[in-house]
Amino acid sequence: MDGDFAEQTGLPDFRQAPRPTRVYSGRRNEGANRVSVRDSSHPEAGPVERDLTPEASREIHDYSAQFDWGAETAGALQLSVALLLDVTGDPGVARRWCQLFAHKYVANLPQEWTVPEIDIDLWLYCFENERPGA
């Protein structure tokens, strides 16, 4: 295919994506589940790490006061909403896809995990652009 892939197909060319700006990590620690976000979108300041908390996502849909993963639980649904909201910044996307994302993705995460934001972007892209009957 000659020329720019994105221009010819109208689709984003994920092969041209820069390194992920955010990487999400989950760990279980003494009965508490901690999810952190390492953001490298500001190279001059260096990577910034912060906790991802349920509060903002609970304004979209209140499934649980804490995060969980590795099973289909209310906490996994809350983490699903939080990850989708943090990656897209769009409450509608988080609301629309949280149950399927929890079922297909979050419920299958291991005890400790690390996920770059592009993995979540690609998951969304695939499901939002799924062809009927495919």
N, C-alpha and C positions, 0 to 999 in steps of 0.2 A: 504494500500500500504506500503510494507516494504521498508526500505532504504531511500535514499535521493530523494525527489520529483524532484528536478531539474535534477539530474543525470538520473532518470528513464524516465522522459518525455521530456527532452531537453528544457524545458520551465523554465523561472525564477520563483522562489517561492516567490511571494510577501508577503506571510505570515511571511517570515523571514526578511523582510526589517526593518532596524533600523528606528527610528523616522525620519521624513523628515528633510533633511538638509536645504532645502529652503522652505519658505512659502511666497506666493505672496498675496498682499492685494491691493485692489483698493478702492479709495474714490473720491467722487466728492467734490470739495472745491472751492467755489466762481467762478464757471464757468470753473475751471481747473480740469482735471482728473489726479489724482496722483496714480501711481502704485509703490509700494515699495516691496523690497525683504528682508526678514529676513533670514540670512544664519547662521545656527548653526553647520556647518561642522567643525569648529575649536573650540572644547570645551575648550581648554586652554585659548583662547582669549575671549570666550563668544560670544553670538550671535552678528552678524554684520548686520546693516541695511543699505540699499542703495536704491536709486531710480532706477527703470527700466525706461529707456528713449527710445524713438523711433529711435534714431540715428543709432545704430548698425543694427537694423532690417530693416531700410530703405535702407541699402546697399544690402540686400537680395531682397526686393521688396518694392518700395515706393508707399504705398497706401495713407498715411496721415502723417502730421507733428505732430499729437497728437493722443493719445489713446482714445478709447471709448469702451463701452460695453452695453449690455442690448438691443441691436438692431443690425440689419445687416447694418453696416455703414463702410465707409472706415477706420475710426478709430478703429473699431472692428477687421477689417482685419489686421491692423498694430499691434494691441495688440496680435493677434493670432500669427503673425510671431515672435514677440518679445518673447512671452512666450515659444513657441516651440524652438526657438534658444537658449534661456537662459537655458532651461531644458536639451536639448540634446547636445548643442554645435555644431550641424550639420546643416549648411545652406541648404543642400539638403532636409533634413527632414522638416525643416521649410517651404521651398518653396513648397514641395509636399503636405503637409497636411494643410497649413494655411487656405485655403478657407473652407474646410469641418469643421475644428476645430472652425473657426469663426462662421459658420452657426449652428453647433450642440452644441457648448459649450459657447463661448464668448458672443454670442448674447443672451444667456439665463442667464447671470450673473445679480444679483440684483444691486441696486445702490451702496451698499457697500458689499464687498466680501473678503473672505480669502480662498485661495486654496493651499494646500500642493503640492509640486512638484510631489509626488507619484500619485496624482489624474491625472495629465497630463501624466505622464509615463504610467499609466494604460489605459488611453484613447488611447494613441498611440499604446500600445501593442494590445489592442482589435481590432483596425482598421487595423493595419499592419498584423495581424494574422487572420483576418476574413476568414472563410471558404466560398468558392463559394457556393451559393445556401442556405446558412444558414440563 
